[in-house]
């Protein structure tokens, strides 16, 4: 049955893997933003700014205190 509807099977697989359907991916690429039409149901904008790698916040664990005292 899946072979009879390859576009639907691909759409379901893409949505399950990424949370966005093929249309969302196409809109995202054409707008150079992160878009998902499902966001409209949460009252959010459909598209948001796509963060560049250097804009992604990263936790710095190198300065974290040790939990176990040294002997």
Phi and psi in radians as a Rosetta constraint file:
Dihedral C 1 N 2 CA 2 C 2 CIRCULARHARMONIC -1.105 0.35
Dihedral N 2 CA 2 C 2 N 3 CIRCULARHARMONIC -0.649 0.35
Dihedral C 2 N 3 CA 3 C 3 CIRCULARHARMONIC -1.120 0.35
Dihedral N 3 CA 3 C 3 N 4 CIRCULARHARMONIC -0.442 0.35
Dihedral C 3 N 4 CA 4 C 4 CIRCULARHARMONIC -1.276 0.35
Dihedral N 4 CA 4 C 4 N 5 CIRCULARHARMONIC -0.398 0.35
Dihedral C 4 N 5 CA 5 C 5 CIRCULARHARMONIC -2.242 0.35
Dihedral N 5 CA 5 C 5 N 6 CIRCULARHARMONIC 1.169 0.35
Dihedral C 5 N 6 CA 6 C 6 CIRCULARHARMONIC -1.110 0.35
Dihedral N 6 CA 6 C 6 N 7 CIRCULARHARMONIC -0.597 0.35
Dihedral C 6 N 7 CA 7 C 7 CIRCULARHARMONIC -1.171 0.35
Dihedral N 7 CA 7 C 7 N 8 CIRCULARHARMONIC -0.751 0.35
Dihedral C 7 N 8 CA 8 C 8 CIRCULARHARMONIC -1.139 0.35
Dihedral N 8 CA 8 C 8 N 9 CIRCULARHARMONIC -0.729 0.35
Dihedral C 8 N 9 CA 9 C 9 CIRCULARHARMONIC -1.111 0.35
Dihedral N 9 CA 9 C 9 N 10 CIRCULARHARMONIC -0.728 0.35
Dihedral C 9 N 10 CA 10 C 10 CIRCULARHARMONIC -1.147 0.35
Dihedral N 10 CA 10 C 10 N 11 CIRCULARHARMONIC -0.678 0.35
Dihedral C 10 N 11 CA 11 C 11 CIRCULARHARMONIC -1.124 0.35
Dihedral N 11 CA 11 C 11 N 12 CIRCULARHARMONIC -0.782 0.35
Dihedral C 11 N 12 CA 12 C 12 CIRCULARHARMONIC -1.119 0.35
Dihedral N 12 CA 12 C 12 N 13 CIRCULARHARMONIC -0.758 0.35
Dihedral C 12 N 13 CA 13 C 13 CIRCULARHARMONIC -1.126 0.35
Dihedral N 13 CA 13 C 13 N 14 CIRCULARHARMONIC -0.753 0.35
Dihedral C 13 N 14 CA 14 C 14 CIRCULARHARMONIC -1.111 0.35
Dihedral N 14 CA 14 C 14 N 15 CIRCULARHARMONIC -0.786 0.35
Dihedral C 14 N 15 CA 15 C 15 CIRCULARHARMONIC -1.124 0.35
Dihedral N 15 CA 15 C 15 N 16 CIRCULARHARMONIC -0.709 0.35
Dihedral C 15 N 16 CA 16 C 16 CIRCULARHARMONIC -1.152 0.35
Dihedral N 16 CA 16 C 16 N 17 CIRCULARHARMONIC -0.650 0.35
Dihedral C 16 N 17 CA 17 C 17 CIRCULARHARMONIC -1.383 0.35
Dihedral N 17 CA 17 C 17 N 18 CIRCULARHARMONIC -0.615 0.35
Dihedral C 17 N 18 CA 18 C 18 CIRCULARHARMONIC -2.062 0.35
Dihedral N 18 CA 18 C 18 N 19 CIRCULARHARMONIC -0.231 0.35
Dihedral C 18 N 19 CA 19 C 19 CIRCULARHARMONIC 1.424 0.35
Dihedral N 19 CA 19 C 19 N 20 CIRCULARHARMONIC 0.010 0.35
Dihedral C 19 N 20 CA 20 C 20 CIRCULARHARMONIC -2.307 0.35
Dihedral N 20 CA 20 C 20 N 21 CIRCULARHARMONIC 2.507 0.35
Dihedral C 20 N 21 CA 21 C 21 CIRCULARHARMONIC -1.493 0.35
Dihedral N 21 CA 21 C 21 N 22 CIRCULARHARMONIC 3.038 0.35
Dihedral C 21 N 22 CA 22 C 22 CIRCULARHARMONIC -0.997 0.35
Dihedral N 22 CA 22 C 22 N 23 CIRCULARHARMONIC -0.642 0.35
Dihedral C 22 N 23 CA 23 C 23 CIRCULARHARMONIC -1.126 0.35
Dihedral N 23 CA 23 C 23 N 24 CIRCULARHARMONIC -0.741 0.35
Dihedral C 23 N 24 CA 24 C 24 CIRCULARHARMONIC -1.041 0.35
Dihedral N 24 CA 24 C 24 N 25 CIRCULARHARMONIC -0.746 0.35
Dihedral C 24 N 25 CA 25 C 25 CIRCULARHARMONIC -1.128 0.35
Dihedral N 25 CA 25 C 25 N 26 CIRCULARHARMONIC -0.717 0.35
Dihedral C 25 N 26 CA 26 C 26 CIRCULARHARMONIC -1.126 0.35
Dihedral N 26 CA 26 C 26 N 27 CIRCULARHARMONIC -0.758 0.35
Dihedral C 26 N 27 CA 27 C 27 CIRCULARHARMONIC -1.124 0.35
Dihedral N 27 CA 27 C 27 N 28 CIRCULARHARMONIC -0.753 0.35
Dihedral C 27 N 28 CA 28 C 28 CIRCULARHARMONIC -1.021 0.35
Dihedral N 28 CA 28 C 28 N 29 CIRCULARHARMONIC -0.803 0.35
Dihedral C 28 N 29 CA 29 C 29 CIRCULARHARMONIC -1.182 0.35
Dihedral N 29 CA 29 C 29 N 30 CIRCULARHARMONIC -0.695 0.35
Dihedral C 29 N 30 CA 30 C 30 CIRCULARHARMONIC -1.256 0.35
Dihedral N 30 CA 30 C 30 N 31 CIRCULARHARMONIC -0.517 0.35
Dihedral C 30 N 31 CA 31 C 31 CIRCULARHARMONIC -1.652 0.35
Dihedral N 31 CA 31 C 31 N 32 CIRCULARHARMONIC -0.172 0.35
Dihedral C 31 N 32 CA 32 C 32 CIRCULARHARMONIC 0.960 0.35
Dihedral N 32 CA 32 C 32 N 33 CIRCULARHARMONIC 0.730 0.35
Dihedral C 32 N 33 CA 33 C 33 CIRCULARHARMONIC -2.435 0.35
Dihedral N 33 CA 33 C 33 N 34 CIRCULARHARMONIC 2.974 0.35
Dihedral C 33 N 34 CA 34 C 34 CIRCULARHARMONIC -1.629 0.35
Dihedral N 34 CA 34 C 34 N 35 CIRCULARHARMONIC 1.886 0.35
Dihedral C 34 N 35 CA 35 C 35 CIRCULARHARMONIC -2.071 0.35
Dihedral N 35 CA 35 C 35 N 36 CIRCULARHARMONIC 2.491 0.35
Dihedral C 35 N 36 CA 36 C 36 CIRCULARHARMONIC -2.668 0.35
Dihedral N 36 CA 36 C 36 N 37 CIRCULARHARMONIC 2.097 0.35
Dihedral C 36 N 37 CA 37 C 37 CIRCULARHARMONIC -1.168 0.35
Dihedral N 37 CA 37 C 37 N 38 CIRCULARHARMONIC -0.329 0.35
Dihedral C 37 N 38 CA 38 C 38 CIRCULARHARMONIC -1.191 0.35
Dihedral N 38 CA 38 C 38 N 39 CIRCULARHARMONIC -0.387 0.35
Dihedral C 38 N 39 CA 39 C 39 CIRCULARHARMONIC -1.083 0.35
Dihedral N 39 CA 39 C 39 N 40 CIRCULARHARMONIC -0.450 0.35
Dihedral C 39 N 40 CA 40 C 40 CIRCULARHARMONIC -1.088 0.35
Dihedral N 40 CA 40 C 40 N 41 CIRCULARHARMONIC -0.510 0.35
Dihedral C 40 N 41 CA 41 C 41 CIRCULARHARMONIC -1.282 0.35
Dihedral N 41 CA 41 C 41 N 42 CIRCULARHARMONIC -0.348 0.35
Dihedral C 41 N 42 CA 42 C 42 CIRCULARHARMONIC -1.666 0.35
Dihedral N 42 CA 42 C 42 N 43 CIRCULARHARMONIC 0.070 0.35
Dihedral C 42 N 43 CA 43 C 43 CIRCULARHARMONIC 1.313 0.35
Dihedral N 43 CA 43 C 43 N 44 CIRCULARHARMONIC 0.343 0.35
Dihedral C 43 N 44 CA 44 C 44 CIRCULARHARMONIC -1.770 0.35
Dihedral N 44 CA 44 C 44 N 45 CIRCULARHARMONIC 2.773 0.35
Dihedral C 44 N 45 CA 45 C 45 CIRCULARHARMONIC -1.125 0.35
Dihedral N 45 CA 45 C 45 N 46 CIRCULARHARMONIC 2.559 0.35
Dihedral C 45 N 46 CA 46 C 46 CIRCULARHARMONIC -1.141 0.35
Dihedral N 46 CA 46 C 46 N 47 CIRCULARHARMONIC -0.687 0.35
Dihedral C 46 N 47 CA 47 C 47 CIRCULARHARMONIC -2.052 0.35
Dihedral N 47 CA 47 C 47 N 48 CIRCULARHARMONIC 2.486 0.35
Dihedral C 47 N 48 CA 48 C 48 CIRCULARHARMONIC -2.240 0.35
Dihedral N 48 CA 48 C 48 N 49 CIRCULARHARMONIC 2.793 0.35
Dihedral C 48 N 49 CA 49 C 49 CIRCULARHARMONIC -1.032 0.35
Dihedral N 49 CA 49 C 49 N 50 CIRCULARHARMONIC 2.348 0.35
Dihedral C 49 N 50 CA 50 C 50 CIRCULARHARMONIC -1.498 0.35
Dihedral N 50 CA 50 C 50 N 51 CIRCULARHARMONIC 2.124 0.35
Dihedral C 50 N 51 CA 51 C 51 CIRCULARHARMONIC -1.301 0.35
Dihedral N 51 CA 51 C 51 N 52 CIRCULARHARMONIC 2.427 0.35
Dihedral C 51 N 52 CA 52 C 52 CIRCULARHARMONIC -1.408 0.35
Dihedral N 52 CA 52 C 52 N 53 CIRCULARHARMONIC 2.750 0.35
Dihedral C 52 N 53 CA 53 C 53 CIRCULARHARMONIC -0.949 0.35
Dihedral N 53 CA 53 C 53 N 54 CIRCULARHARMONIC -0.641 0.35
Dihedral C 53 N 54 CA 54 C 54 CIRCULARHARMONIC -1.352 0.35
Dihedral N 54 CA 54 C 54 N 55 CIRCULARHARMONIC -0.140 0.35
Dihedral C 54 N 55 CA 55 C 55 CIRCULARHARMONIC -1.663 0.35
Dihedral N 55 CA 55 C 55 N 56 CIRCULARHARMONIC -0.156 0.35
Dihedral C 55 N 56 CA 56 C 56 CIRCULARHARMONIC -1.344 0.35
Dihedral N 56 CA 56 C 56 N 57 CIRCULARHARMONIC 2.156 0.35
Dihedral C 56 N 57 CA 57 C 57 CIRCULARHARMONIC -1.161 0.35
Dihedral N 57 CA 57 C 57 N 58 CIRCULARHARMONIC 2.419 0.35
Dihedral C 57 N 58 CA 58 C 58 CIRCULARHARMONIC -2.241 0.35
Dihedral N 58 CA 58 C 58 N 59 CIRCULARHARMONIC 2.337 0.35
Dihedral C 58 N 59 CA 59 C 59 CIRCULARHARMONIC -1.333 0.35
Dihedral N 59 CA 59 C 59 N 60 CIRCULARHARMONIC 2.277 0.35
Dihedral C 59 N 60 CA 60 C 60 CIRCULARHARMONIC -1.643 0.35
Dihedral N 60 CA 60 C 60 N 61 CIRCULARHARMONIC 1.831 0.35
Dihedral C 60 N 61 CA 61 C 61 CIRCULARHARMONIC -1.584 0.35
Dihedral N 61 CA 61 C 61 N 62 CIRCULARHARMONIC -0.063 0.35
Dihedral C 61 N 62 CA 62 C 62 CIRCULARHARMONIC -1.222 0.35
Dihedral N 62 CA 62 C 62 N 63 CIRCULARHARMONIC -0.396 0.35
Dihedral C 62 N 63 CA 63 C 63 CIRCULARHARMONIC -1.816 0.35
Dihedral N 63 CA 63 C 63 N 64 CIRCULARHARMONIC 0.198 0.35
Dihedral C 63 N 64 CA 64 C 64 CIRCULARHARMONIC -1.280 0.35
Dihedral N 64 CA 64 C 64 N 65 CIRCULARHARMONIC 2.425 0.35
Dihedral C 64 N 65 CA 65 C 65 CIRCULARHARMONIC -1.232 0.35
Dihedral N 65 CA 65 C 65 N 66 CIRCULARHARMONIC 2.609 0.35
Dihedral C 65 N 66 CA 66 C 66 CIRCULARHARMONIC -1.305 0.35
Dihedral N 66 CA 66 C 66 N 67 CIRCULARHARMONIC 2.408 0.35
Dihedral C 66 N 67 CA 67 C 67 CIRCULARHARMONIC -1.458 0.35
Dihedral N 67 CA 67 C 67 N 68 CIRCULARHARMONIC -0.464 0.35
Dihedral C 67 N 68 CA 68 C 68 CIRCULARHARMONIC -1.845 0.35
Dihedral N 68 CA 68 C 68 N 69 CIRCULARHARMONIC 2.154 0.35
Dihedral C 68 N 69 CA 69 C 69 CIRCULARHARMONIC -1.134 0.35
Dihedral N 69 CA 69 C 69 N 70 CIRCULARHARMONIC 2.498 0.35
Dihedral C 69 N 70 CA 70 C 70 CIRCULARHARMONIC -1.320 0.35
Dihedral N 70 CA 70 C 70 N 71 CIRCULARHARMONIC 2.572 0.35
